[in-house]
Amino acid sequence: MSSKWLSLEEALTKALNAAKAINDIEQVSIFDANNRILAEDVVAHINVPPWDNSAMDGYAVNVGDLSKSTELEVQGVITAGMSADVPLEKGKAFKIMTGAPIPDNADAVVMVENTESNDSCVTIKKLPTAKENIRKKANDIACGDTLIGKGTRLHAEHLMLLSSQGNSTVAVYRKLRVGVVATGSELAAPGEPLKPTQIFESNRVGVSSILRNENVELVDFGIVEDDEASLRKLFNEASEHVDVMVSSGGVSVGDADYVKDIIAELGAIDFWKVAVKPGKPFALGKINNTLFCGLPGNPVSSFVTAKLLVVPVIKKMQGQVQSHEPFFVNATITIPVKRRAGRRDFQRATMVRNGQGEWEVTPFKSQSSGVMTSITSANCLMVVHEDISELNVGDKVPVMPLHF
């Protein structure tokens, strides 16, 4: 185990390299597949559209007939969901609705705005060109096309596409099983009596909420006191039931910070110092086949490192192939900042669009990692890189939205 402080990039690379994707696959209803990870490519077996169809409400005509007359007899009406029983006759037109199949012998559709009609005839006021307002068969999707790639996180648009192909189920990876625990004798669960030397524990609900957004199966191991035997029993038990174990507290250098040493004893610790603020004492390790992520006990630090390091690990282990890294945008800072360089600083801030539609960011004056209200008041984290000690009004900085 290295005692060197890792940069965020180094820590993230190590964490992602240690995160092995699960490969268990299950079939689920498309109505239960939102936010799941696709386990196989989805290949089209139906052409879309399945036939040439009208892109407009109007009249299906043969362009050649219009060289002699612009007044045509209306042969019939074709609505969506039906087709013409007979081909278009010479000198005639079919009234047709959007999406309805083009009748045989027709080669254009005149939009209704370019016509005048009565019960039996239609006058074409603007001559069409061949193929005008006709959507060709398979111009959107052709049989054999790969529609959605393996490793895609499924959302509403993907599920609509699956449904349009007649798929009622889809192959996805099973949900990742993630355990969450808080460690510390000073902690009491909300709703329980509070001893004089205790505080209410808040990290589990925050970390659990962050991870539920990734659609994992959560196992809550509650609160464990700073006791070596209890912690050893907990982590042994967890390694038999979950793919990832996320703990908060016990990974620093205090006399009662046993977690890191117990993980090293039962398995291995890869690293435990990351040059970020807040959140330096983040630990990554393994017990048997269970990956261990140790968050700092400080609630703000726990929140930030869960976003920066745990969520990308979860995405990788779920089999997601899209970017695992947090999302950033550039913004213009509105107030000057001075600080001591050395660690990458994720400052709580608010971001807004100015009159030109560009992002502006204002960091809070207090950046104490003990002030949890700074997270509830913030809508982003403003990033100040390691080598920067001063920022001036108008400088561009990376910003990580908290709820993009």
GIBEL-V359990 format. One record per backbone hydrogen bond with DSSP energy under -0.5 kcal/mol. CO is the residue of the C=O (numbers start at 1). NH is the residue of the N-H. E is the energy in kcal/mol with one decimal. If there is no record, write none. Layout:
# GIBEL-V359990
((CO & NH & E) (CO & NH & E))
This chain:
# GIBEL-V359990
((6 & 275 & -3.6) (7 & 11 & -2.7) (8 & 12 & -2.8) (9 & 13 & -2.5) (10 & 14 & -2.4) (11 & 15 & -2.6) (12 & 16 & -2.7) (13 & 17 & -2.3) (14 & 18 & -1.7) (15 & 19 & -1.0) (18 & 20 & -0.9) (24 & 174 & -2.5) (26 & 172 & -2.9) (28 & 170 & -2.1) (29 & 32 & -1.9) (30 & 33 & -0.8) (33 & 36 & -2.1) (36 & 38 & -0.5) (36 & 154 & -3.1) (37 & 173 & -2.2) (38 & 151 & -2.9) (41 & 43 & -0.6) (42 & 147 & -2.9) (42 & 148 & -1.1) (44 & 144 & -2.8) (48 & 140 & -1.9) (48 & 141 & -2.7) (49 & 138 & -2.5) (52 & 102 & -2.4) (53 & 135 & -3.0) (54 & 99 & -2.9) (56 & 58 & -0.5) (57 & 112 & -2.3) (58 & 96 & -2.7) (59 & 110 & -2.8) (60 & 94 & -2.0) (61 & 63 & -0.6) (61 & 107 & -2.4) (61 & 108 & -1.3) (62 & 65 & -1.4) (62 & 66 & -0.7) (63 & 66 & -1.1) (64 & 67 & -1.2) (65 & 68 & -1.0) (65 & 69 & -1.1) (70 & 72 & -0.6) (70 & 124 & -3.2) (72 & 122 & -2.6) (73 & 75 & -0.7) (73 & 93 & -2.5) (76 & 95 & -2.7) (77 & 79 & -0.5) (78 & 97 & -1.9) (79 & 82 & -1.8) (82 & 101 & -0.7) (89 & 92 & -1.6) (91 & 73 & -1.4) (93 & 75 & -3.2) (93 & 76 & -0.7) (93 & 95 & -0.5) (94 & 60 & -3.1) (95 & 78 & -2.9) (96 & 58 & -2.8) (97 & 100 & -2.2) (100 & 54 & -2.2) (103 & 106 & -1.7) (104 & 88 & -3.2) (107 & 131 & -4.0) (108 & 61 & -2.5) (109 & 111 & -0.6) (110 & 59 & -2.0) (111 & 114 & -2.3) (112 & 115 & -1.5) (114 & 125 & -2.5) (114 & 126 & -1.0) (116 & 123 & -3.9) (120 & 74 & -3.1) (121 & 118 & -2.5) (122 & 72 & -2.9) (122 & 124 & -0.5) (123 & 116 & -1.9) (123 & 125 & -0.7) (129 & 132 & -1.9) (131 & 134 & -1.5) (132 & 109 & -2.2) (133 & 55 & -2.5) (134 & 136 & -0.7) (135 & 53 & -2.5) (136 & 139 & -1.9) (141 & 48 & -2.8) (142 & 145 & -2.4) (145 & 44 & -3.1) (145 & 147 & -0.7) (148 & 42 & -2.7) (149 & 152 & -1.5) (151 & 321 & -2.2) (151 & 322 & -0.7) (152 & 38 & -2.8) (152 & 154 & -0.7) (154 & 35 & -3.6) (155 & 158 & -0.6) (155 & 159 & -2.2) (156 & 160 & -2.3) (157 & 161 & -1.6) (158 & 162 & -2.4) (159 & 163 & -2.4) (160 & 164 & -2.1) (161 & 165 & -0.8) (162 & 165 & -0.9) (162 & 167 & -2.2) (163 & 166 & -1.8) (166 & 168 & -0.5) (168 & 30 & -2.2) (170 & 28 & -2.2) (170 & 172 & -0.6) (171 & 39 & -2.5) (171 & 40 & -0.7) (172 & 26 & -3.0) (176 & 178 & -0.6) (176 & 217 & -3.1) (177 & 243 & -2.3) (177 & 244 & -1.8) (178 & 219 & -2.6) (179 & 246 & -3.2) (180 & 221 & -3.0) (181 & 248 & -1.4) (182 & 224 & -2.5) (184 & 187 & -1.4) (186 & 199 & -2.7) (188 & 201 & -3.0) (189 & 192 & -2.3) (193 & 195 & -0.6) (195 & 198 & -2.0) (199 & 188 & -2.1) (202 & 206 & -1.3) (203 & 207 & -3.2) (204 & 208 & -2.9) (205 & 209 & -1.9) (206 & 210 & -2.1) (207 & 211 & -2.4) (208 & 212 & -2.5) (209 & 213 & -1.2) (211 & 214 & -1.6) (211 & 216 & -0.8) (212 & 215 & -1.8) (216 & 218 & -0.8) (217 & 178 & -2.6) (219 & 180 & -2.4) (219 & 221 & -0.7) (222 & 182 & -2.3) (224 & 184 & -2.5) (225 & 227 & -2.4) (227 & 231 & -2.6) (228 & 232 & -2.7) (229 & 233 & -2.3) (230 & 234 & -2.4) (231 & 235 & -2.5) (232 & 236 & -2.0) (233 & 237 & -2.4) (234 & 238 & -2.8) (235 & 239 & -1.9) (236 & 240 & -0.5) (237 & 240 & -1.2) (238 & 241 & -1.7) (238 & 242 & -2.4) (243 & 291 & -2.4) (244 & 179 & -3.1) (244 & 246 & -0.5) (245 & 247 & -0.6) (245 & 293 & -2.9) (246 & 181 & -2.0) (247 & 295 & -3.6) (248 & 183 & -2.5) (250 & 260 & -1.4) (254 & 257 & -1.5) (256 & 258 & -1.5) (258 & 262 & -2.3) (259 & 263 & -2.5) (260 & 264 & -2.1) (261 & 265 & -1.9) (262 & 266 & -2.7) (263 & 267 & -2.6) (268 & 286 & -2.5) (270 & 2 & -0.9) (271 & 284 & -2.6) (273 & 6 & -2.6) (274 & 276 & -2.5) (275 & 344 & -2.5) (277 & 346 & -3.4) (280 & 274 & -2.3) (280 & 282 & -2.3) (283 & 294 & -3.3) (284 & 270 & -3.2) (284 & 271 & -1.3) (285 & 292 & -2.8) (286 & 268 & -1.9) (287 & 290 & -2.7) (289 & 291 & -0.5) (290 & 287 & -2.7) (291 & 245 & -3.0) (292 & 285 & -2.3) (293 & 247 & -2.3) (293 & 295 & -0.7) (294 & 283 & -2.4) (295 & 249 & -2.4) (298 & 302 & -3.0) (299 & 303 & -2.5) (300 & 304 & -2.5) (301 & 305 & -2.5) (302 & 306 & -1.9) (303 & 307 & -1.8) (304 & 308 & -2.5) (305 & 309 & -2.8) (305 & 310 & -1.4) (306 & 311 & -2.4) (309 & 313 & -1.2) (310 & 314 & -2.5) (311 & 315 & -2.5) (312 & 316 & -2.2) (313 & 317 & -2.5) (314 & 318 & -1.9) (315 & 319 & -0.5) (315 & 320 & -1.9) (316 & 319 & -1.3) (317 & 22 & -2.7) (329 & 399 & -2.9) (331 & 397 & -2.8) (332 & 361 & -2.5) (333 & 394 & -2.6) (337 & 391 & -2.9) (339 & 341 & -0.6) (344 & 277 & -2.6) (344 & 346 & -0.5) (345 & 347 & -0.8) (345 & 384 & -2.6) (347 & 382 & -3.4) (348 & 364 & -2.4) (349 & 379 & -1.9) (349 & 380 & -1.4) (350 & 362 & -2.6) (352 & 360 & -3.1) (354 & 357 & -2.1) (358 & 354 & -2.8) (359 & 332 & -2.2) (360 & 352 & -2.4) (361 & 334 & -2.0) (362 & 350 & -1.9) (365 & 367 & -0.6) (368 & 371 & -1.6) (369 & 300 & -0.9) (370 & 372 & -1.0) (371 & 374 & -1.3) (372 & 375 & -1.6) (372 & 376 & -1.3) (373 & 377 & -1.8) (374 & 378 & -0.8) (379 & 402 & -2.2) (379 & 403 & -0.6) (380 & 349 & -1.9) (381 & 400 & -2.9) (382 & 347 & -2.9) (382 & 384 & -0.5) (383 & 385 & -0.5) (384 & 345 & -2.8) (385 & 388 & -1.9) (386 & 342 & -2.5) (387 & 389 & -0.5) (389 & 339 & -2.6) (391 & 337 & -2.3) (392 & 395 & -2.3) (395 & 333 & -2.7) (397 & 331 & -2.4) (398 & 383 & -2.7) (399 & 329 & -2.5) (399 & 401 & -0.7) (400 & 381 & -2.0))
